Amino acid sequence: MFKRSQEKLLRYLGRFPESLEEAWDVPRALSLPGLSEAMGVVRSGLNQPLGFLESKGFILVRVAHVIGGGTRRRQVYHITQQGRTWLAEHPAKEILPDQAVAPSIQIIGREDELTNLEHTLLEEHATVVGGLSGIGKTTLVRALMQRSPFASRPLHWADVNELSDVKSILAAWFPEDEVRLGDQEAQLERVNYGDACFVLDDVHTLSSRHSDDVLSLLSYLKEHERTVVLIGRYPLSLELDWKETRLTSLDPEEAMHMLGEHLADEQRLSISRALGGHPMALKLYREGDPLPEAGSDIQTFVQDTMLNPLDTDEISTLDHLILNPSPLPVNDLPRSAMIGALDDHALLRWTSQHEKVEVQHLVRNVRRAMLSDDQLQRLHEASVEHWNSYEDIPQYAVLSLYHQLALDHEHVVASMDDQFERLVPTQDGAMAVIFNRAIEQKPEDEKLHYWAGKIALHRNEKERVKSHAQAVKSAPLRHDLLYQLALLEGDETEAQRLLEVQLNEGSEIDSTRLLLSAAVQHLDDRVFDQPPSQRSNDIESLLTRINLPDDPRLRSPMTVSITMIQHGLALLAGNQQQANELVEVLESLSSVHDPLLLQLNFKSYLAFNPDASIEDLHERAQRAMEAQPSPFHRAIIGLAFSERLFPRDVDEARTRFDGLPHPDSLLVSGATAHRYAARWWYLRGLLYGEDARMAMRESAHRFRQAGCHKAARAVAQRLHRLL
């Protein structure tokens, strides 16, 4: 009764629930672009089979909102009850191995490449699939991953972009992980498990800023015989000696099957030959479009046939998308209402879960080449204006920074004092790329080098910090970088020397802040379940050198900081009377309900009441946490409570620990953030034996970042016992 293409469509639509027929939001898979991808044919090739099925009452067409497809409603397709009845009466001869809605990948004309690629992976474990944009590299690898033996293995897929680093790649490979690992050894520990498959798509877009780290990760995977596939255009940004599969255009006799079956074979073959068998060109082709002249390249076809006919709104929307350095959620894009129209033209490329979108790379490259410098500048300016409206979201604030530096806005570097602490905790990889590019344009700009050095400090990239410090001519800025580097490296002698240098050349306020920071670093240089080191004299010596300012707006918070440090020393010394007296001093300046006082009282109670019941401790912890002004302050109390429960009640400690915010979710940076993260990872390693090695590596890494090397060594010793 049905032609093959008609039956395939009907069976595909039959896999979706009947409830979607009246739903306001429907998946993109039910739109024409989604059906085209599922069937493996061009969109115009579906018009005839869809029209036939609709005319016979087997499917219906309506207009609905497509999830992730912009605000405009679009045509979607549903199977009718008559269609479901036919399917029930005519069961498929082949039982599908996976009855989920996601379709299997349709491959045309690549069977030899698929077979060779399969053999290569089984023998070599790692390979590269390369070729021009739109040639079918991703489709080929997805089809391979659905074949035995790879189909039964966990698949970890990451789409690389120009802002990607190892941490973002791991986040894509392991989306279930709520925290990002910064320590390289811990990262390698994370990927070294089981018989999984790892895929990196668009490797050619990777910035040279992060290529060495990514190369180390990939080399480790290959050495441990993990299955790894890299996909990208040549030249790749990585130097590898892996076996390669280079894809070229399809043979026209094979490529013609991407076109609709309603066309005569002679006509399909003629179109296929005119388009050179290029899969992306065939996908972009619509019946009636003029075909390129003999000898014309695909870029000319895209420009003349695909882009020039777009209306003003469509081309404007496209232009606003082509400068994005990475795929983005549809609803946050400029002119998002027009996304559906561009999708209908097959100009967009979606991430694997259809949650983010970008312009097809072939189309993007062609369109960029058509724009003048003035047009590009106006697009960057429009992008800055758009992403500034999302300045509270670090991911988008960094996009604004990306476009501002492309415009060479001088105020960007000056504003980093206000933005750095907010952006670097989650966006350090992207910021590293952005500042690296800016330095390539202005290699003599010391302020760019200074902030690039600060980013490298956060990322524990010691050699990069040294390199940037050498380019900073301002002594105070250079000494700041080198002091933080000495702390990172655990060079106490050099750190002390540079501290003295900064105290001599800085203002009184800056010196006080440095002394307070150094005192806190010494105080926190320990792990909770081991005796404290004898450093109280060093800390007291730092505090005695502080000259408090006369300005009460500065004097008051600094006095509180000194009192908190002294309170911490009293707890470590077991001096309950002194701890109580210090709290009383603060009470005289505030009230018993002050969040800080509640925090200090709780810490005192933990220290001097070892036999207190868990219920009592829990009640006091809750009371203190509820009064705190931020998630971070609440987390500090919760972490101290969880530490106190170990090893007294491991199950209860796990329960409390699981309720703590993950380090990456707390938008704080610097040594304070590193110390919290170090303690969090250390306790996780104690509570969860299966994660112990990875967690201890990350804890030691974070303690080193905070300049707490005695604590780092203590964690490393515990790690060695585990190994």
C-alpha positions, -999 to +999 in steps of 0.1 A: +000+000+000+028+024+009+060+033-007+091+027+015+095+064+023+059+067+033+059+037+056+091+048+072+076+081+081+044+066+094+063+041+116+085+069+129+055+091+138+039+061+155+066+060+181+054+093+196+026+093+223-009+103+213-009+130+240+013+152+219-015+158+194-030+185+216+001+196+234+011+233+234+049+224+232+060+195+209+095+182+203+115+194+173+115+158+160+079+163+149+087+193+127+099+191+091+136+197+101+134+169+127+117+145+103+143+152+077+171+144+100+154+112+112+147+100+077+181+110+063+167+128+033+164+165+023+134+183+035+119+188+001+121+151-003+095+147+024+068+168+008+054+141-014+052+113+012+039+136+039+013+150+015+002+115+005-002+103+041-021+134+050-045+131+020-053+095+031-060+105+067-030+087+082-014+118+095-025+153+104-007+186+102-011+215+127+007+245+139+023+244+174+052+257+194+083+237+189+104+231+220+137+251+216+126+264+182+119+300+190+087+317+198+070+314+164+046+284+160+055+260+132+040+231+113+042+198+131+030+163+121+011+136+141-001+102+133-039+098+134-059+070+149-063+056+114-025+055+111-021+038+145-047+012+135-028+005+103+005+000+123-013-023+147-025-044+118+009-044+100+036-049+126+072-041+114+090-072+101+122-060+119+120-055+156+138-023+165+164-028+192+155+006+208+119+016+209+127+051+223+116+081+203+152+090+192+157+077+157+186+056+145+211+074+123+205+070+086+237+066+066+238+068+028+269+059+007+294+055+036+293+018+042+330+013+033+341+042+055+319+029+083+334-006+081+370+007+079+364+030+108+350+002+129+381-020+122+404+009+130+388+016+164+388-021+173+425-023+165+439+011+174+413+023+200+417+059+188+411+076+155+405+109+137+376+115+113+383+146+091+369+164+062+352+196+050+323+213+068+290+195+061+306+165+046+290+141+071+317+135+097+294+137+127+267+116+111+292+089+103+305+087+139+270+087+154+261+058+131+293+040+142+284+044+178+251+026+172+269-005+159+280-034+179+302-036+199+301+002+206+264+004+210+265-015+243+292+008+258+286+041+276+290+070+251+305+103+262+301+130+235+314+165+237+310+193+211+341+215+212+340+252+205+366+279+206+361+286+243+364+249+254+389+235+278+394+202+296+369+211+323+342+220+299+349+188+279+346+167+310+313+185+319+299+175+285+312+139+288+299+136+323+268+159+326+258+140+358+288+154+376+278+186+395+314+197+402+343+203+378+377+189+385+407+212+383+435+188+391+449+170+361+455+137+379+419+138+392+406+145+357+425+115+344+411+094+373+376+104+363+379+092+327+398+060+335+369+036+340+351+008+322+348+003+285+334+036+275+335+055+242+347+091+241+340+114+212+352+150+206+334+168+178+347+200+161+382+195+175+395+220+149+378+249+168+398+243+200+419+273+210+457+269+211+454+282+247+440+249+258+453+225+232+482+211+253+460+201+282+434+185+259+462+167+241+474+153+274+439+140+282+435+124+248+470+108+250+461+093+284+429+078+270+448+063+241+476+049+263+450+032+284+432+018+253+400+037+257+379+041+226+384+077+214+372+094+182+381+130+172+360+148+146+371+179+128+381+199+098+417+200+086+440+214+098+433+202+134+445+222+163+461+191+178+493+174+167+485+137+167+499+106+150+465+088+151+452+069+121+428+091+101+397+087+080+393+115+055+358+120+042+352+134+008+320+141-011+296+112-017+295+095-051+266+111-069+250+077-075+249+073-037+241+109-028+210+110-050+192+088-024+192+118-001+166+134-024+129+125-025+119+092-041+091+110-059+117+124-083+128+104-113+162+087-108+176+107-137+166+140-122+180+130-087+213+120-103+215+153-122+210+173-090+234+152-071+261+157-097+255+194-099+260+197-062+291+175-063+277+149-039+282+172-010+258+161+018+253+196+033+246+211-001+220+184-008+204+191+026+202+228+018+188+222-017+151+227-022+132+217-053+131+245-078+164+261-066+188+270-094+217+246-095+253+258-096+270+261-130+297+236-139+329+244-121+313+265-093+322+256-058+298+248-029+305+281-012+292+299-043+261+277-043+255+285-006+258+322-011+238+325-043+211+299-037+208+296+001+217+330+015+207+356-011+170+346-012+166+351+026+144+380+036+156+409+056+146+395+090+160+361+083+194+374+071+196+398+101+189+370+125+215+348+108+241+376+110+235+380+148+243+343+152+274+339+132+297+356+157+287+335+186+318+314+197+297+285+210+261+270+207+236+288+229+200+282+242+175+294+217+154+315+241+184+336+251+196+345+216+189+378+199+159+377+176+150+343+188+116+345+173+132+339+139+151+308+148+123+285+135+125+302+101+163+296+098+157+260+110+132+255+082+159+266+058+183+240+072+208+267+082+211+257+119+230+230+137+217+217+170+235+201+199+228+164+206+199+171+230+185+200+209+189+224+238+214+247+220+219+259+185+245+275+162+247+282+125+258+254+102+296+258+100+297+258+062+270+285+061+286+305+089+320+305+071+304+316+038+283+344+054+312+357+075+333+361+043+305+382+028+305+408+056+327+439+056+347+451+086+321+478+093+293+452+093+312+429+116+318+458+140+281+467+141+273+430+148+298+429+177+283+461+191+248+447+189+261+415+206+276+435+235+243+454+240+223+421+239+246+401+263+249+431+287+212+426+294+222+391+309+251+405+329+240+386+360+247+353+343+285+346+342+283+326+309+267+356+291+288+382+309+318+365+294+302+366+259+299+404+263+336+405+273+344+384+242+327+409+219+340+440+238+376+428+234+369+421+197+359+458+195+391+468+214+371+486+241+397+501+264+374+502+295+371+464+295+404+458+312+397+487+337+364+470+347+380+436+354+385+446+390+347+445+394+341+415+372+370+391+378+359+375+412+324+369+398+334+354+365+365+334+371+351+306+392+330+291+364+343+309+333+381+306+337+385+285+306+367+310+283+384+340+299+418+324+293+410+321+256+396+356+254+426+373+271+450+352+251+435+365+219+436+400+232+473+397+240+480+383+205+466+416+192+483+438+218+513+419+231+527+450+249+496+457+270+507+449+306+472+451+320+461+423+297+491+403+308+483+410+345+447+397+342+458+367+320+483+359+348+455+361+374+434+337+353+464+313+351+469+315+388+433+304+393+439+275+368+472+265+386+492+272+354+525+282+369+546+286+338+520+308+322+519+330+354+557+334+351+555+343+314+528+369+320+545+384+351+576+390+329+555+412+306+541+433+335+563+464+339+544+479+369+562+466+400+531+464+423+512+444+397+541+421+390+548+415+426+512+407+432+514+379+406+547+366+418+536+366+455+505+346+446+527+323+425+550+317+454+520+308+476+508+284+448+542+267+446+546+265+484+578+285+483+575+300+518+608+319+517+600+336+484+564+343+495+576+360+527+601+381+508+575+392+483+550+399+511+576+423+527+581+439+493+544+445+489+540+458+524+568+484+517+555+496+484+517+494+491+493+518+509+485+512+545+450+499+536+466+475+510+491+463+536+464+456+562+445+435+537+476+416+528+484+409+564+449+397+571+449+375+541+482+359+551+470+353+586+439+336+574+459+314+550+482+303+579+451+297+602+433+275+576+464+255+566+452+223+581+427+194+577+401+190+603+409+155+614+446+161+622+463+181+649+469+217+640+505+228+632+522+251+656+518+284+637+500+306+662+531+327+668+535+334+631+498+345+629+500+367+660+531+383+645+512+392+613+483+406+633+506+428+655+519+445+623+484+458+613+478+495+616+440+500+615+428+530+595+410+559+611+381+557+587+353+538+606+340+524+573+373+505+569+383+502+605+351+483+617+352+454+592+390+450+596+386+448+634+360+421+630+383+402+607+411+404+633+387+392+660+376+362+639+412+352+633+420+354+671+388+334+678+401+307+654+434+306+672+416+303+706+396+273+692+428+255+680+445+262+713+415+249+732+412+282+751+375+284+758+377+315+780+395+335+754+371+324+727+341+335+748+357+368+756+363+375+719+327+368+711+316+391+739+337+419+723+318+415+691+285+413+709+292+447+724+295+461+689+265+442+675+237+420+689+234+383+698+214+378+666+242+390+643+249+362+617+286+364+624+282+360+661+259+330+656+286+314+633+313+320+659+292+307+688+284+276+668+321+269+661+328+274+698+301+249+707+315+224+682+350+228+697+342+226+734+312+202+735+325+169+722+297+149+738+268+171+725+240+151+709+236+151+671+201+165+675+215+194+696+242+201+671+217+199+642+194+224+659+222+249+665+236+245+630+202+252+615+197+283+637+231+296+627+226+288+590+192+304+587+206+337+599+235+338+573+234+364+545+245+342+516+247+305+504+284+306+509+282+316+546+256+289+552+278+263+534+307+271+557+286+263+588+272+232+571+306+219+562+319+224+598+289+205+611+296+176+586+332+175+596+323+173+632+301+143+626+330+123+610+338+096+621+313+097+650+283+090+627+293+084+591+258+079+578+246+112+593+278+129+581+270+117+545+234+130+549+246+164+559+274+165+534+250+156+505+230+187+514+260+210+510+263+231+479+289+220+455+320+242+452+312+252+416+277+264+426+290+290+450+299+322+430+330+331+451+366+330+440+401+333+453+416+316+483+383+316+502+367+295+475+397+272+471+397+265+509+360+256+509+365+234+478+396+217+494+377+209+526+346+197+506+366+174+484+386+160+514+354+151+533+340+136+502+370+114+499+366+103+535+329+096+532+328+079+497+355+053+493+348+048+456+357+084+449+385+087+474+415+088+451+399+113+427+386+134+456+419+135+475+438+146+444+413+174+439+415+184+476+453+186+476+451+206+443+426+231+459+447+234+491+477+243+470+457+269+451+448+285+484+485+285+495+478+259+522+507+235+515+508+218+549+472+208+544+480+197+509+508+175+521+485+160+547+460+151+520+487+138+498+499+115+525+464+101+529+462+096+491+495+077+491+480+053+517+451+048+494+474+040+464 
